[in-house]
Amino acid sequence: MESSLVATKVRVPAPRSGLIGRARLIDRLEGGLASRLVLVSAPAGFGKTSLLTQWLAAVADHGHTAAWLALDQSDNRAHTFWPHLVAAVKTAVPGFGAGLLPLLEASGSTTEGLLAALVNELDALSGELYLVLDDYHLIDDQGIQEGVIFLLEHLPAHAHLLITTRADPPLPLALLRARGDLTEIRAADLRFTPEEASTYLNEAMGLDLRPEAVDALETRTEGWIAALQLAALSMQGRDDVADFIAGFTGNDRYIVDYLVEEVLARQPDEIRSFLLCTSILDQLSGPLCDAVTGCAGGKAMLERLERANLLIIPLDDRRQWYRYHRLFADVLRAHLEEEQAEHIPDLHRRASEWYGQHGERSEAIRHALAGGDVERTAELVESALPEMRKARHEMQLRAWVEPLPDEVVRRRPVLAVTFAGALLLSGELAGVEGRLDDAERRIDASPGSVVGGEGELRRLRGDIEVHRAALAQIRGDVPATVEHAQRAMELALEDDHVVRAGAAGFLGIALWTGGDLEAAHRAWSECVAQLEQAGYVSDALGATQALGDICIVQGRLGDALRTYEHALLLVPEQSRALVRGPADMHVGMSDVLRERNDLEGARRQLLESQELGEQATMTQHPYRWRVAMARLRQAEGGADEALALLEEAERFYVSDFFPNVRPLAALRARMWIAMGRLREARGWAREAGLSPEGELSYLGEFEHITLARLLLAVAKTNTGAEEFRAQAVGLLGRLREDAETGTRTGSVIEILILEALAAADRGDGASALAALEHALTAAEPEGYVRLFVDEGRAMTSLLRAASQRGVTPGYIEELLAGGERPSLRLAKTQGLVDPLSERELDVLRLLGSDLNGPDIARELMVSLNTLRTHTKNIYMKLGVNDRRSALRRAQELGLSSSTHNA
């Protein structure tokens, strides 16, 4: 569903005029504010939605925030439900949900990590938030239900979920009830009391009924609001009210059918025809109704229906969009099917054509399907393919293709290949090969089934080979990946930039995985160039991530930085928040700047990345951003926060076909080693099955270097030091030889540093200085700093010794200046035994401002839980128990903002 229709789904409806005050129910809702879940459960027509709109209007007057999502059938899929839920909160809280939507769009499902990120976003909000899911009975997807259960279990105290539904949802209601976390309003509560019925009938509807007539109606309808409303509409202008009231009895369904019959029977033919024809629409506008009915005057008719209170509900303040009351629409559709079934396909066709002309593809496709026109549906989907692929909306494409009959998809090879690609991205490999085989068989048997002649035929054959390369890569079959990628390149025409880019990209992945980085860089460069020519800017930025990663491993920090900067220039500055990818370029630049010890610059890049928002990010961004921030915080001395960020990052990992050459578990083990937590690090090595004698590969290089670090650390604390050190030295020698062969200079520099430290540990100063000199010579041109200074005092001693020998004196001076630990610098100026870290000083400075906790967390780009940990540490180090005392003690110690800059 496109933006204009989504906007009506996520806007809190204004209370309709003529609503009867429900003070007793409002009080019930107010009393349930401590609950995680407010459940309003009753059959259709009991005023569930009206009650909540009435209450939320009062809530807004008290400064609280309300978010609304009007659910429909299209939301019964994770890839629409969760983005729409985030959009609902974002409508109420601008800027909410940065980083969440790209992950959803890429996965098409809901992971615990994504839900945890959603909870963190909610936790960071200030003030009470009421999130309404209206018509939840339309959701039966098991994955969504599990996600909502997770959300309920982890909701922060200031967030509340409100659900309206016709049937109890499969949520743990008994458990919530036992915990006091559930407020329930049911049909018995929603029914009009005799007093409310009298007020409604006589005051709101102006019927002037006698008390006995009101009592009779209330008794017959049992306070059912929809039935009373329909009865009131039927009685307007009647002289025989008493006879009418006596004329209907029976169950709810019978009463509704009877009353709708009465309402419809009393309408002029033009209104009755309008109601029936437009009942196929979920939402109504004047021009759309004109197209469907074939008559002018739709806008005036909608306004006329609203004035007559004929069960029509405005969806926006300007009265451009409306919908029928759900119950009324159901009965209207039933009448349409009984009376004009043969016209229904034509009505859907007209609706589809109108939506198609106005750029609302989802609705155009939905109506084409509803009208049974699968060929038009297929044509609409095929016409949308280029733009949707360019925008990387593969999950939406899948949702459009999936309902089509298999024989239609098989007859259209373009759709078969599209569906195969969507399955690949979802990780559902079982059906991919079959779809690709279907496409090839159709092309071979009937080349004319591909519109566009020989050129399009070759493009499609090349596209199939690209998909086969992707499938082989996922299966770990590198030779098959290369074979299919090369075949795709042979098939592609010179100007077929998309297929050429895909083939070059998968060839690059295969070469990258195998450790041939020179060839991988050439392949990825070709991929980026082809994507730029095709105008696929977002994909070009995604491929640039691969180029940057490869440059860094090759030791080409400057080239990596220039690569990211060039990619940013592809997007005008004013458009960077609207295109997927610019935010990721800032993350890459941050990593380079951190290594060069420009920590402020690195932080600035991460902040710029975050400020661009979720629309500017790629699939891997939530993971990469947290890893980059973790490494920055480690460099700044915030080891505990760095580990917490890695825990968050782990929940967001998505490979996006890239080889996982720096596994997060190994990165976490490195942090443990630096912190002296060797037991945890040794546990990681055992779990990973690593040994010093193990077979080497580029994919395992980062892990093996980490293992060498662990062995050297263990050697310093163990009686069998020489054995562990010898194992480390032997492993490092093999690793260096392998990395030098693969021209992975970044790895070579790190290995040389570790060899120098190992030699120094065993008292071999000459070998230590020789290894260090090689490392310095390779590192100086690219400006490496953190690789050296993060090694601490042992490296400082070696650098001073090398400086005395005249080895790169200016460079060593820079390294020594950057190597003083933040905690040592701070201890000199703070007068505290346990000094505040730089990040704790940041928090302390903001505690002195007017910002509340969630605002401070947003300012510092951390979660609320992380902020609480910092605050607790500050109080402990200052010997205080509250914010005011902390600020007073800080003033006594001179810990002002100027101190932070010292």
Solvent accessible surface area in square Angstrom, and as a share of the most:
residue,aa,sasa,rsa
1,M,38,0.17
2,E,51,0.23
3,S,91,0.58
4,S,52,0.34
5,L,2,0.01
6,V,23,0.13
7,A,38,0.29
8,T,10,0.06
9,K,3,0.01
10,V,9,0.05
11,R,89,0.33
12,V,49,0.28
13,P,33,0.21
14,A,70,0.55
15,P,58,0.36
16,R,68,0.25
17,S,114,0.74
18,G,50,0.48
19,L,54,0.27
20,I,23,0.11
21,G,49,0.48
22,R,12,0.04
23,A,72,0.56
24,R,92,0.34
25,L,2,0.01
26,I,31,0.16
27,D,98,0.51
28,R,102,0.37
29,L,0,0.00
30,E,69,0.31
31,G,69,0.67
32,G,7,0.06
33,L,56,0.28
34,A,95,0.74
35,S,7,0.04
36,R,67,0.24
37,L,0,0.00
38,V,4,0.02
39,L,1,0.00
40,V,0,0.00
41,S,7,0.05
42,A,4,0.03
43,P,64,0.40
44,A,11,0.09
45,G,6,0.06
46,F,1,0.01
47,G,16,0.16
48,K,15,0.06
49,T,34,0.20
50,S,21,0.14
51,L,1,0.01
52,L,0,0.00
53,T,6,0.04
54,Q,41,0.18
55,W,1,0.00
56,L,3,0.01
57,A,40,0.31
58,A,35,0.27
59,V,5,0.03
60,A,60,0.46
61,D,124,0.64
62,H,136,0.61
63,G,66,0.64
64,H,62,0.28
65,T,39,0.23
66,A,19,0.14
67,A,1,0.01
68,W,2,0.01
69,L,0,0.00
70,A,21,0.16
71,L,1,0.00
72,D,24,0.12
73,Q,125,0.56
74,S,26,0.17
75,D,0,0.00
76,N,38,0.19
77,R,87,0.32
78,A,14,0.11
79,H,27,0.12
80,T,11,0.07
81,F,0,0.00
82,W,1,0.00
83,P,19,0.12
84,H,18,0.08
85,L,0,0.00
86,V,2,0.01
87,A,27,0.21
88,A,0,0.00
89,V,0,0.00
90,K,68,0.29
91,T,78,0.45
92,A,34,0.26
93,V,36,0.20
94,P,116,0.73
95,G,59,0.57
96,F,7,0.03
97,G,0,0.00
98,A,39,0.30
99,G,10,0.09
100,L,4,0.02
101,L,20,0.10
102,P,4,0.03
103,L,4,0.02
104,L,0,0.00
105,E,50,0.22
106,A,23,0.18
107,S,28,0.18
108,G,20,0.19
109,S,53,0.34
110,T,32,0.18
111,T,60,0.35
112,E,114,0.51
113,G,4,0.04
114,L,3,0.02
115,L,8,0.04
116,A,15,0.11
117,A,3,0.03
118,L,1,0.00
119,V,18,0.11
120,N,39,0.20
121,E,48,0.21
122,L,2,0.01
123,D,19,0.10
124,A,16,0.12
125,L,16,0.08
126,S,56,0.36
127,G,50,0.48
128,E,52,0.23
129,L,4,0.02
130,Y,2,0.01
131,L,6,0.03
132,V,0,0.00
133,L,0,0.00
134,D,3,0.01
135,D,11,0.06
136,Y,2,0.01
137,H,54,0.24
138,L,41,0.20
139,I,6,0.03
140,D,108,0.56
141,D,47,0.24
142,Q,117,0.52
143,G,37,0.36
144,I,0,0.00
145,Q,5,0.02
146,E,98,0.44
147,G,2,0.02
148,V,0,0.00
149,I,43,0.22
150,F,33,0.14
151,L,0,0.00
152,L,1,0.01
153,E,86,0.39
154,H,86,0.38
155,L,11,0.05
156,P,17,0.11
157,A,101,0.78
158,H,34,0.15
159,A,4,0.03
160,H,9,0.04
161,L,1,0.01
162,L,0,0.00
163,I,0,0.00
164,T,0,0.00
165,T,0,0.00
166,R,77,0.28
167,A,61,0.47
168,D,72,0.37
169,P,11,0.07
170,P,90,0.56
171,L,14,0.07
172,P,41,0.26
173,L,18,0.09
174,A,71,0.55
175,L,83,0.41
176,L,5,0.03
177,R,116,0.42
178,A,89,0.69
179,R,136,0.50
180,G,51,0.49
181,D,26,0.13
182,L,20,0.10
183,T,16,0.09
184,E,37,0.17
185,I,0,0.00
186,R,74,0.27
187,A,20,0.15
188,A,85,0.66
189,D,32,0.17
190,L,0,0.00
191,R,70,0.26
192,F,11,0.04
193,T,42,0.24
194,P,66,0.41
195,E,124,0.56
196,E,20,0.09
197,A,0,0.00
198,S,40,0.26
199,T,46,0.27
200,Y,17,0.07
201,L,0,0.00
202,N,42,0.22
203,E,133,0.60
204,A,43,0.33
205,M,19,0.09
206,G,58,0.56
207,L,31,0.16
208,D,128,0.66
209,L,19,0.10
210,R,164,0.60
211,P,99,0.62
212,E,99,0.44
213,A,19,0.15
214,V,5,0.03
215,D,76,0.40
216,A,34,0.26
217,L,0,0.00
218,E,29,0.13
219,T,94,0.55
220,R,88,0.32
221,T,2,0.01
222,E,103,0.46
223,G,0,0.00
224,W,8,0.03
225,I,25,0.13
226,A,3,0.02
227,A,0,0.00
228,L,0,0.00
229,Q,15,0.07
230,L,4,0.02
231,A,0,0.00
232,A,0,0.00
233,L,16,0.08
234,S,0,0.00
235,M,2,0.01
236,Q,73,0.33
237,G,81,0.78
238,R,58,0.21
239,D,150,0.78
240,D,62,0.32
241,V,34,0.20
242,A,79,0.61
243,D,105,0.54
244,F,10,0.04
245,I,8,0.04
246,A,67,0.52
247,G,46,0.44
248,F,0,0.00
249,T,79,0.46
250,G,53,0.51
251,N,102,0.52
252,D,59,0.31
253,R,118,0.43
254,Y,110,0.42
255,I,4,0.02
256,V,1,0.01
257,D,57,0.29
258,Y,53,0.20
259,L,0,0.00
260,V,0,0.00
261,E,79,0.36
262,E,35,0.16
263,V,1,0.01
264,L,1,0.00
265,A,79,0.61
266,R,98,0.36
267,Q,39,0.17
268,P,63,0.40
269,D,122,0.63
270,E,102,0.46
271,I,9,0.05
272,R,59,0.21
273,S,54,0.35
274,F,15,0.06
275,L,0,0.00
276,L,1,0.01
277,C,16,0.10
278,T,0,0.00
279,S,0,0.00
280,I,12,0.06
281,L,4,0.02
282,D,51,0.27
283,Q,22,0.10
284,L,0,0.00
285,S,6,0.04
286,G,4,0.04
287,P,78,0.49
288,L,0,0.00
289,C,0,0.00
290,D,44,0.23
291,A,36,0.28
292,V,0,0.00
293,T,27,0.15
294,G,59,0.56
295,C,85,0.51
296,A,98,0.76
297,G,43,0.41
298,G,3,0.03
299,K,107,0.45
300,A,62,0.48
301,M,23,0.10
302,L,1,0.01
303,E,53,0.24
304,R,91,0.33
305,L,1,0.01
306,E,45,0.20
307,R,179,0.65
308,A,51,0.40
309,N,57,0.29
310,L,4,0.02
311,L,10,0.05
312,I,9,0.05
313,I,18,0.09
314,P,23,0.14
315,L,28,0.14
316,D,19,0.10
317,D,117,0.61
318,R,183,0.67
319,R,97,0.36
320,Q,81,0.36
321,W,34,0.12
322,Y,2,0.01
323,R,24,0.09
324,Y,8,0.03
325,H,33,0.15
326,R,65,0.24
327,L,11,0.06
328,F,3,0.01
329,A,8,0.06
330,D,56,0.29
331,V,4,0.02
332,L,0,0.00
333,R,75,0.27
334,A,44,0.34
335,H,15,0.07
336,L,2,0.01
337,E,104,0.47
338,E,138,0.62
339,E,78,0.35
340,Q,44,0.19
341,A,53,0.41
342,E,123,0.55
343,H,91,0.41
344,I,31,0.15
345,P,65,0.41
346,D,47,0.25
347,L,6,0.03
348,H,17,0.08
349,R,93,0.34
350,R,74,0.27
351,A,0,0.00
352,S,0,0.00
353,E,61,0.27
354,W,27,0.10
355,Y,2,0.01
356,G,32,0.31
357,Q,144,0.64
358,H,101,0.45
359,G,45,0.43
360,E,16,0.07
361,R,66,0.24
362,S,14,0.09
363,E,9,0.04
364,A,0,0.00
365,I,4,0.02
366,R,76,0.28
367,H,0,0.00
368,A,1,0.01
369,L,49,0.24
370,A,56,0.43
371,G,17,0.17
372,G,54,0.52
373,D,55,0.29
374,V,38,0.22
375,E,65,0.29
376,R,54,0.20
377,T,0,0.00
378,A,0,0.00
379,E,96,0.43
380,L,31,0.15
381,V,0,0.00
382,E,43,0.19
383,S,81,0.52
384,A,0,0.00
385,L,7,0.03
386,P,82,0.51
387,E,102,0.46
388,M,16,0.07
389,R,51,0.19
390,K,83,0.35
391,A,37,0.29
392,R,38,0.14
393,H,65,0.29
394,E,40,0.18
395,M,11,0.05
396,Q,33,0.14
397,L,2,0.01
398,R,36,0.13
399,A,7,0.05
400,W,12,0.04
401,V,1,0.01
402,E,86,0.39
403,P,74,0.46
404,L,8,0.04
405,P,46,0.29
406,D,67,0.35
407,E,90,0.40
408,V,4,0.02
409,V,3,0.02
410,R,107,0.39
411,R,97,0.35
412,R,44,0.16
413,P,1,0.01
414,V,24,0.14
415,L,0,0.00
416,A,0,0.00
417,V,0,0.00
418,T,9,0.05
419,F,15,0.06
420,A,0,0.00
421,G,10,0.10
422,A,2,0.01
423,L,13,0.07
424,L,9,0.05
425,L,55,0.27
426,S,33,0.21
427,G,53,0.51
428,E,78,0.35
429,L,46,0.23
430,A,108,0.84
431,G,33,0.32
432,V,0,0.00
433,E,68,0.30
434,G,38,0.36
435,R,41,0.15
436,L,0,0.00
437,D,47,0.24
438,D,21,0.11
439,A,0,0.00
440,E,49,0.22
441,R,145,0.53
442,R,76,0.28
443,I,0,0.00
444,D,93,0.48
445,A,86,0.67
446,S,32,0.21
447,P,73,0.46
448,G,71,0.68
449,S,31,0.20
450,V,6,0.04
451,V,133,0.77
452,G,58,0.56
453,G,47,0.45
454,E,115,0.51
455,G,30,0.29
456,E,48,0.21
457,L,20,0.10
458,R,75,0.27
459,R,44,0.16
460,L,0,0.00
461,R,69,0.25
462,G,0,0.00
463,D,14,0.07
464,I,0,0.00
465,E,20,0.09
466,V,15,0.09
467,H,26,0.12
468,R,30,0.11
469,A,0,0.00
470,A,3,0.02
471,L,5,0.03
472,A,8,0.06
473,Q,35,0.15
474,I,67,0.34
475,R,134,0.49
476,G,56,0.54
477,D,62,0.32
478,V,53,0.31
479,P,101,0.63
480,A,21,0.17
481,T,0,0.00
482,V,35,0.20
483,E,111,0.50
484,H,43,0.19
485,A,1,0.01
486,Q,90,0.40
487,R,111,0.40
488,A,0,0.00
489,M,48,0.21
490,E,117,0.53
491,L,21,0.10
492,A,5,0.04
493,L,62,0.31
494,E,142,0.64
495,D,102,0.53
496,D,15,0.08
497,H,39,0.17
498,V,55,0.32
499,V,2,0.01
500,R,35,0.13
501,A,2,0.01
502,G,21,0.20
503,A,0,0.00
504,A,1,0.01
505,G,5,0.05
506,F,25,0.10
507,L,37,0.18
508,G,0,0.00
509,I,5,0.03
510,A,4,0.03
511,L,44,0.22
512,W,3,0.01
513,T,27,0.16
514,G,61,0.58
515,G,6,0.05
516,D,71,0.37
517,L,1,0.00
518,E,76,0.34
519,A,16,0.12
520,A,0,0.00
521,H,33,0.15
522,R,154,0.56
523,A,11,0.09
524,W,12,0.04
525,S,43,0.28
526,E,67,0.30
527,C,7,0.04
528,V,13,0.07
529,A,46,0.36
530,Q,19,0.08
531,L,15,0.07
532,E,56,0.25
533,Q,122,0.54
534,A,26,0.20
535,G,33,0.32
536,Y,23,0.09
537,V,44,0.26
538,S,13,0.08
539,D,31,0.16
540,A,0,0.00
541,L,0,0.00
542,G,8,0.08
543,A,6,0.05
544,T,3,0.02
545,Q,6,0.03
546,A,0,0.00
547,L,13,0.06
548,G,0,0.00
549,D,29,0.15
550,I,0,0.00
551,C,0,0.00
552,I,32,0.16
553,V,13,0.08
554,Q,7,0.03
555,G,4,0.04
556,R,67,0.24
557,L,2,0.01
558,G,7,0.07
559,D,44,0.23
560,A,0,0.00
561,L,27,0.13
562,R,141,0.52
563,T,27,0.16
564,Y,4,0.01
565,E,73,0.33
566,H,97,0.43
567,A,1,0.01
568,L,12,0.06
569,L,136,0.67
570,L,50,0.25
571,V,3,0.02
572,P,76,0.48
573,E,133,0.59
574,Q,152,0.68
575,S,30,0.20
576,R,37,0.13
577,A,43,0.33
578,L,139,0.69
579,V,39,0.22
580,R,25,0.09
581,G,0,0.00
582,P,0,0.00
583,A,0,0.00
584,D,5,0.03
585,M,0,0.00
586,H,12,0.05
587,V,8,0.04
588,G,8,0.07
589,M,17,0.07
590,S,2,0.01
591,D,31,0.16
592,V,1,0.01
593,L,29,0.14
594,R,15,0.06
595,E,14,0.06
596,R,74,0.27
597,N,43,0.22
598,D,60,0.31
599,L,37,0.19
600,E,116,0.52
601,G,1,0.01
602,A,0,0.00
603,R,37,0.14
604,R,132,0.48
605,Q,25,0.11
606,L,0,0.00
607,L,66,0.33
608,E,68,0.30
609,S,1,0.00
610,Q,66,0.30
611,E,125,0.56
612,L,35,0.18
613,G,20,0.19
614,E,5,0.02
615,Q,82,0.36
616,A,0,0.00
617,T,2,0.01
618,M,1,0.00
619,T,3,0.02
620,Q,9,0.04
621,H,12,0.05
622,P,3,0.02
623,Y,22,0.08
624,R,49,0.18
625,W,16,0.06
626,R,46,0.17
627,V,24,0.14
628,A,7,0.05
629,M,1,0.00
630,A,0,0.00
631,R,50,0.18
632,L,1,0.00
633,R,2,0.01
634,Q,60,0.26
635,A,6,0.05
636,E,12,0.05
637,G,38,0.37
638,G,10,0.09
639,A,30,0.23
640,D,98,0.51
641,E,9,0.04
642,A,0,0.00
643,L,17,0.08
644,A,43,0.33
645,L,12,0.06
646,L,0,0.00
647,E,82,0.37
648,E,27,0.12
649,A,0,0.00
650,E,83,0.37
651,R,90,0.33
652,F,3,0.01
653,Y,80,0.30
654,V,44,0.25
655,S,46,0.30
656,D,30,0.16
657,F,38,0.16
658,F,21,0.09
659,P,16,0.10
660,N,65,0.33
661,V,21,0.12
662,R,92,0.34
663,P,21,0.13
664,L,15,0.08
665,A,39,0.30
666,A,0,0.00
667,L,15,0.08
668,R,29,0.11
669,A,0,0.00
670,R,35,0.13
671,M,2,0.01
672,W,41,0.14
673,I,26,0.13
674,A,78,0.60
675,M,63,0.28
676,G,52,0.50
677,R,89,0.32
678,L,30,0.15
679,R,208,0.76
680,E,65,0.29
681,A,0,0.00
682,R,91,0.33
683,G,24,0.23
684,W,20,0.07
685,A,9,0.07
686,R,173,0.63
687,E,159,0.71
688,A,45,0.35
689,G,65,0.62
690,L,35,0.17
691,S,45,0.29
692,P,23,0.15
693,E,126,0.57
694,G,22,0.21
695,E,163,0.73
696,L,35,0.18
697,S,59,0.38
698,Y,15,0.06
699,L,69,0.34
700,G,13,0.12
701,E,8,0.03
702,F,13,0.05
703,E,38,0.17
704,H,12,0.05
705,I,3,0.01
706,T,0,0.00
707,L,8,0.04
708,A,0,0.00
709,R,40,0.15
710,L,6,0.03
711,L,14,0.07
712,L,12,0.06
713,A,20,0.16
714,V,4,0.02
715,A,3,0.02
716,K,126,0.53
717,T,104,0.61
718,N,56,0.28
719,T,149,0.87
720,G,28,0.27
721,A,24,0.19
722,E,104,0.47
723,E,111,0.50
724,F,38,0.16
725,R,23,0.08
726,A,62,0.48
727,Q,54,0.24
728,A,0,0.00
729,V,49,0.28
730,G,42,0.41
731,L,1,0.01
732,L,0,0.00
733,G,25,0.24
734,R,90,0.33
735,L,2,0.01
736,R,72,0.26
737,E,119,0.53
738,D,53,0.27
739,A,0,0.00
740,E,86,0.39
741,T,112,0.65
742,G,16,0.16
743,T,68,0.39
744,R,8,0.03
745,T,46,0.27
746,G,11,0.10
747,S,14,0.09
748,V,16,0.09
749,I,0,0.00
750,E,12,0.06
751,I,0,0.00
752,L,15,0.08
753,I,0,0.00
754,L,4,0.02
755,E,24,0.11
756,A,0,0.00
757,L,18,0.09
758,A,1,0.00
759,A,2,0.02
760,A,39,0.30
761,D,52,0.27
762,R,106,0.39
763,G,67,0.65
764,D,49,0.25
765,G,38,0.37
766,A,75,0.58
767,S,46,0.29
768,A,0,0.00
769,L,25,0.12
770,A,50,0.38
771,A,14,0.11
772,L,0,0.00
773,E,68,0.31
774,H,119,0.53
775,A,0,0.00
776,L,0,0.00
777,T,84,0.49
778,A,36,0.28
779,A,0,0.00
780,E,75,0.33
781,P,105,0.66
782,E,41,0.18
783,G,23,0.22
784,Y,7,0.03
785,V,2,0.01
786,R,22,0.08
787,L,33,0.16
788,F,0,0.00
789,V,14,0.08
790,D,77,0.40
791,E,39,0.17
792,G,20,0.19
793,R,189,0.69
794,A,42,0.33
795,M,1,0.00
796,T,33,0.19
797,S,71,0.46
798,L,15,0.08
799,L,3,0.02
800,R,140,0.51
801,A,35,0.27
802,A,1,0.01
803,S,41,0.26
804,Q,161,0.71
805,R,143,0.52
806,G,50,0.48
807,V,18,0.10
808,T,31,0.18
809,P,81,0.51
810,G,51,0.49
811,Y,10,0.04
812,I,0,0.00
813,E,124,0.55
814,E,92,0.41
815,L,0,0.00
816,L,51,0.25
817,A,83,0.64
818,G,19,0.18
819,G,21,0.20
820,E,65,0.29
821,R,129,0.47
822,P,21,0.13
823,S,53,0.34
824,L,79,0.39
825,R,93,0.34
826,L,10,0.05
827,A,41,0.32
828,K,147,0.62
829,T,72,0.42
830,Q,4,0.02
831,G,67,0.64
832,L,23,0.12
833,V,158,0.91
834,D,75,0.39
835,P,20,0.13
836,L,0,0.00
837,S,25,0.16
838,E,41,0.19
839,R,3,0.01
840,E,9,0.04
841,L,4,0.02
842,D,17,0.09
843,V,0,0.00
844,L,6,0.03
845,R,105,0.38
846,L,13,0.07
847,L,11,0.05
848,G,50,0.49
849,S,44,0.29
850,D,155,0.80
851,L,60,0.30
852,N,61,0.31
853,G,24,0.23
854,P,21,0.13
855,D,41,0.21
856,I,1,0.00
857,A,0,0.00
858,R,113,0.41
859,E,104,0.47
860,L,13,0.06
861,M,13,0.06
862,V,17,0.10
863,S,24,0.15
864,L,12,0.06
865,N,88,0.45
866,T,18,0.11
867,L,8,0.04
868,R,133,0.49
869,T,71,0.42
870,H,13,0.06
871,T,22,0.13
872,K,150,0.64
873,N,41,0.21
874,I,0,0.00
875,Y,41,0.16
876,M,133,0.59
877,K,43,0.18
878,L,10,0.05
879,G,67,0.65
880,V,24,0.14
881,N,143,0.73
882,D,69,0.36
883,R,81,0.29
884,R,186,0.68
885,S,22,0.14
886,A,0,0.00
887,L,59,0.29
888,R,130,0.47
889,R,83,0.30
890,A,6,0.05
891,Q,152,0.68
892,E,117,0.52
893,L,44,0.22
894,G,42,0.41
895,L,9,0.05
896,S,63,0.41
897,S,59,0.38
898,S,77,0.50
899,T,19,0.11
900,H,42,0.19
901,N,122,0.62
902,A,93,0.72
